[in-house]
Amino acid sequence: MGGPVAGDAVGAPWSADRDVPALIVKFGHYPLHHGGVGAIRSLGRLGVPVYAITEDPYTPAASSRYLRKAFVWPTTGAEDPGHLVEGLLRIGRRIGRPAVLIPTDEEAAVLIAEHQEHLAGSFLFPRVDPVLPRRLASKQGLHELCAEHGVASPTAAFPRSYEDVVAFADRTRFPVVAKNREAFVRRRRPAVNGTTRIGTREGLLSLARDWGGEPGVVLQEYLPREDAEDWIVHACFDQDSSPLALFTGVKVRSWPPHAGMTANAYVVDNPELAGLAARFVRQIGFSGVIDLDLRFDRRDGRYKLLDFNPRVGAQFRLFENESGVDVVRALHLHLTGRAVPRGEQRAGHRYVVENIDLPALLAYRRSGYTTPHAPVRASGTELAWFAGDDPLPFLTMLARFVRPGAKHLCQLWRTHRRGSGTSTKRARYGVGERRHRRGRT
């Protein structure tokens, strides 16, 4: 067993097992993923050998000094599951010893759960009901679980035909929100491009005409941002669904505004929210790492669960307890048979995603929106990309982001200023607030 090394949590009387490597697994194509970089640094600073699947040799993750090896394997998540399982097993043989799997997208989390019997000999991961991660990642599956266990969620409808959409439009109050029913759509053309706010009945029916005979969407009530607060929960649970580490925070800004990935967030203690999350996970029997998005509705005083990501969230490095444990470290410690040190979370700590927070800041100032629970001053700041001991991922991100990223941000900014979608027709019908997925939240 390996002892503490330079880079361990300051003053921590514990160490990770450096004889057990970790493999960062994602199958979606989004090379600028700060969550993977964070996981590599988190375990690599403890001396754990870290490997990662990357789209090409020039991603930010592949350039980290803490990465032992990048396995270049361009995938989309839409490949045959047997092909993906065999690819993982080949990587396992190249690593040469059982490695802890760290899924950073739904495709990976679902694949691991549904094929755990094939993967168990080569990898370490929490054992879970094989159907549960796919159900949690599905908007409809999550909505049904919330109803079953008494957890609040936005009112939703799951139309099966254009006629169902018309019936919904005739009885609902606008605006509404449309999302893809499944977290990852195994087809080339999803119904909507992320989260889409639809302002009018005409706008909804116009979009629905392009959805085909079986719309793969969920239509949800819109929770007005002026009456709501966005909260996040990141946690790691053991085989008995008891929390090994559980953190709560508030999302200050996202990009695109109010409907995209986290750009700026703070750690904020919220015992009520922590208790709600722990009870729900215990009821459904989940084990492993989770990333939850909830919206507190001031109109009825309830936290409404929007997303349950059964994997590591991109902003997980916001959270660390007094013992230096985050959810990735907790998972590795637990799966290698070591105790997970407890401690209070670092209240007031801030997380900033450099390449998207500036445009988000400008957009939020323009709208006049503020987050009531954000501290006036941060107790410390964690940057998603830049780290003094590991600067290359930041530089690689800049090189890949600046030209296409700036063009994309300008397009999104113009969309936000119009308060509409990308077409004149959609602008007239009140379609807006779209979430373009350049990465995973």
N, C-alpha and C positions, 0 to 999 in steps of 0.2 A: 504494500500500500504506500502511496506517495504522501509525503509530508507537505507542510505549507511551503509555498514558493513566493517569490517577489510578485506582487500584484494581488495576493489574497486580500480579502476585506480587512481593512485596517483594524488591528487589535482582535481579530476573530480567533477564538480558541478552537477552531475547527479547520479541517482540510478536506478537500475532495479526493476521491480515489483516482489518481492519475494513471492507474493501470486500465481504466475502463474509458474508451474513447466515446465521442458523441458524433452523430451524423445529422446535419441540418437538412431536412427533406422538404422540398417544394416542387410541385409539378407545373403550376401555372407559369406563364411567360411574362415576367416583370422583373428585369434585371436590377432596377433601382429599388431594392428592398432593404430598408434600414433595420427591419426586425431580424433578418438573418445575420446582418453585421453585428447587431447587439448580442445575439446568442453566441456567436463566435467569440466575441470579446469577453463575455461574461464567464464562460467556461475556460477559455484560453488563458485568461489572467490567473486562473487557479492551477494552471499546469496540466489541464485535461487536454489530451489530443483531440482536436476538432476537425472534422471533415464536413464538406458541404457539396450538395448538388447545385451546379450553376449552369446558366444558359450558354456561357462562353467563357474563355479564360480571362476576360477583361471586365468582369463585373466588379463592383465595389467589394462584395464578399470575397471574391477570389484574390483580391489584393491585400487582405488583412494579414498582418504579421502573425496573428494568432491562429491562422488556418494551417493545419498540417498539409492538407491536399484538397484541391477542388476537383470533383468528378464532373467533367463537362458532359452534360446530357440534356440537350434542348428538348423539352417536352411541353405539352399544352394541358395535360390532365385529361384530354379526351381520348387518349390511347386506350387500347384494350387493357383491362386490369391485369390480365395474365402477363402481358408484356411488361407492365410497370413492376409487378411483383418480381419477375425474373430479373429485371434490371437492378432492383434493390438487392436481391440475393447475390448477383455478380459483384456489386459494390461491397457487400458484406464479406465476400471471399477475398477481395483485394485488401480490405482493412485487416483481415486475418484474426480478428477476435470480436466477441459480441460487443456491439456499440449501442449506446442509448439513442433512440430515435427522437428527434425534436421536429415535429411537423410544424410548418409555418403557414400552411394554407389548408383549406378545407379538403381539397383533392387528396392531399397526403394523409390527413387525419382519417378520412373516410376509408381510404385504401388500406391503411394499417389496421383499422378496426375490423374491416370485413375479411381480411386475409391474415389475421393474427396467427392462425395455426401454422401457416406456411412460413411466417417470418420469425416465429418464436425461437427457433434454434440459433438464428444468426444475430438477433437483436434483442435489446431490452426495451420494454415499453409497458405502460399500464394496461392491464387486461380489463376490457369493458364489454358490455353487451354489443355484439357486432353491428346491430342495426341502429344503435343509439346516436352515434356521431352524425350519420346521414340525416336522421330525423331532426336533430338539433340544428343542423346547418340549413335545413329546409324551412322556409318561412311558414309553410302550412304545418309542417311537423312541429315546429316550435310553438305555433299558435295553439295547436291541439294540446300539447303538453302543458302549456300555461293554463288553459281552461280546465284541464284534468286536475291540476294541483293548486288551483286557486291563486295563480300568479297573474297580476294585471298585465295586459298587453293592449296595444291599439286595436280598436274594432276593425275587423278585416273580413274581406270576402274573397273567394277563390273561384272566379268564373271559369266555366268549362266550355263556353261558347260565346259568340258575339251577342246572342240574345240575352245571356246572363249579364253581360256588361251593360246592355241597354236597361235591363231591369234594375241593376244596381244604380245606374245613373239617374233613374227616375225617382229613386227613394232616398238617395244620400244627400248630404250637405257638402258643398264644395268650399275650399279646395280639398283634394284627396291626394294620396301618394300611391304611386305604382312602383312595384319592385318585381324582379324576377322571382318566381316561386322557389327555385332552387338556388343555393348559394353559388354553385358553379354549373353553368349551362353547357351540357355536352352537345352543342350544335353550333353552327357557324354564326347564326344571326339571333342573338337574344331578343326578347320582346321589347325590353327597355334597356337603356344603357345606364344601369345602376339605379339610384333613387331619383324618381322624377315626380315633381310636384305639378299637379294638373289643376288649373284654376276653374274650369267650366265644364259643363256637360258636353258641349260641342267639342271641346278639346279632347276629352276622354274618348268620345265616339270616333273622332278622327284618328287617334292613335290606334284604337282597337281594330279598325278596319285592316291594319297591317299585321295583326297578330295571328291570323289564320284561324282554322276551325277549332283549335284547342288552345286558347290563350294560356301561356305559361307564366301568368302573373298573379300577384297578390295585390289587391286594392285595399289600402288602409286609410283610416281616418287621419287627418292632418292635425298634429299637435302644434299649435302656434308657438313660434319661438319666443314671443313676448310673454307667454304664459308658461314657459317650460325651461328646464335646465337639463343639460346633457351630462350624465354620469357614466363612469366606467368602473368595472370590477375586473381585476386580474387575480387569479388564484391557482393553487395546485392542491389536488386532493389525493388522498391515499386510496387503497383498495376498498376501504370501508366508507368511502365518500366523506371522510373527515378532513378538514382543511389543514394542510401542512404550512401554507402561507396564503394569506388573503389580504388584498389591498383594495382601497377605494380611492377614487379621484374624480375630478371634474374636468370636462373637456371645455377649454376656453375658446379655441378656434379650430376650424376644420377647413379643408380645401377640397373641392369647391365649398363656398360658404354654407354652413349649416347642414350640409348634406354629404360631405366627403370624409376623407381620412383625417385622423387627428393631426393637427399642425402644432398645437400648443395645449398643454394640460398641466394640472397641478395635483399633487397629493392632498387630499382633504379627508380627514377622519369622518366616517359616516357609519356608526354602529348599526343603525336601522337597516341601511342598505347591505352591509356585510351580513347581518343576520338573515335577511331575505334571500341573498344569494346562497348562503350555506344551507338553508333549509331546502331550497329548490334542488340543489345538487344532491343532497341526501335523499330526497324523495324520488328522484329519477335514477339514482344509483350510478352516477358518473364518477370516473377516476381519471386523473391526469390534469393537464393545464387547460384553463379556460380564459376567455376574453369576452366580457359582456358589455353591451351598450344598452343603457337605460335612459329614459327621459322622465324626469319628474314633472308631473302635470300639476301646476299650482291650482288649477280649477277644481280638482277633486282630492289633491294631496296624496296622490299615489305614484309610485315608481312603476313605469310601464316598460317591460322588457322588449327591446327592439331586435337585438341580435344576440345569439349565443354561439360564439365561435369555439369549437371544441379543439383548440390548438393555441399555440403561443401567439399573442397579439404583437403587432409591429412596435407598439409603444411600451412594451413590458418593462424596459429599463427605467421608466419613470419610477417604478416601485422597487424598494429595497427596505428590509427591516434593519433594526439596530445591530443585528448580528452580521449584516452584509449578505443576506439571502434574498434573491429574487426568485421568480417562479421557475426559471430554467435551472438555476442552481438547486432549488428544492427538489425538482424532478430527478436530477442526476444523483443527488445525495440519497434520495429515497430508493431509487432503483438499484443503487449499489449497496444497499443495506446499512447506510449511515443515518444517524439521527439528524433531523432537520432543526437547526437552532431557531428558537422563537425570538420574538422581539417586536416592539412597536414599529409601525411604518414611519418613514421620514416625512412627517407632516410639513406641508409648505414647499416641498421639493417640486421643481418645475422641469418639464420636458419640452424641447423645441426641435422641430424638424426644419432644418435651416432652409431647404430649397422651396418649401411651400408656406412657411409661416409669414414671410414678408407680404406676399400678395394677399394672404388671408387677413393679416392685420389691417391692410389698407381697405379691404372690403368691409370688415367689421366696423371700422371707424366711420366709413361712409354710411353704413346702415344705422349707426348709433347704438348697436347692441353691445351689452356688457354682461359678464357672468358674475352674479352676485357673490358666489362663494370663492372666487379667485382671490388669494391673498394680495395685499398691497405690494409686498416684497417677498421674493422667493428665498427660501432657506438655502437653496443651492440649485444649480441648473445642470441637467444632463442633456447634452446635444446628441441628436440622432446619428450624425455623420462624423463630426470632427472629434478627435481624441488625440491629445499630445503624444501618447505612447503608441498610437496607431494611425498616422495621418493619411496613409495612402487611400483608404476607402473614401475619404472626403474628396481628395483630389480626383479620384476616378469618377466619383459621382458628378463632380463639376464638369469634367470633360465630356461625359455622356449626356448630361442634363442641359447644359447651357443653350445649345442651338435648338434641338427639338423641344426641350422643356420650355424654353422661353416662348416659342411659337404656340405651344399648347396652352400655356398660362394666359397668353394674350387672347386666344380664342375663348377660354373660359371666362376671362374678365369681361370681354364684350358680351358674352351670354348673360353674365350676372348683371351687368349694367342695364341690359334690356329687360331683365326679369323674365326671359323667355328661353325657348329652345333655339335650335340652330336655324330654323326656317321661318320665313315670314308668316306662313300659314300657322305654325305653332305659336308664334308670338300673338297672333290675332286671337287664338283660342285659349291663351293663358297657360301654356305649358312652360315650366321652368324648374329651377333648382335641381339640376341634374348632377349625379355623382359619377364622374368618370374614373374608372378604376385603373390607375397607373400603378397601383401597388395594393397591398393588403393592409387593412387596419388592425 
